Amino acid sequence: MKAPRRIKYRVMQRDEGGGSARMIGILALAPDCALSIVSAEPGRAEFLQDVVDRSNALAVLHVAAAPPEDAPEGAVYTRPVRRTDGEFRQALLDRLRRYYALDIEPA
């Protein structure tokens, strides 16, 4: 039986000013949405391992959702996306972009 395919992503980190980005490593995403490090640039392995460990510990992510019709103006609503949901992969990649200022591209 063939092992499930892992998808590899180049990880780019933007500089403090939000301008240019440099590649800091490659991550693999398993079918169960577990991340692992394929390679890391010198000095970035510890950072990437922290990102991987924190991300793999998440069972649920919260994504933006439309508020109910009777919600107060300006209210912000979210909905849970569980690791077993089909949209978890995209929610996880979006989280890496937002929380860690990483650009993620297919490798």
Order of alpha helices (4+ residues) and beta strands (2+ residues): beta-beta-beta-alpha-beta-beta-alpha-beta
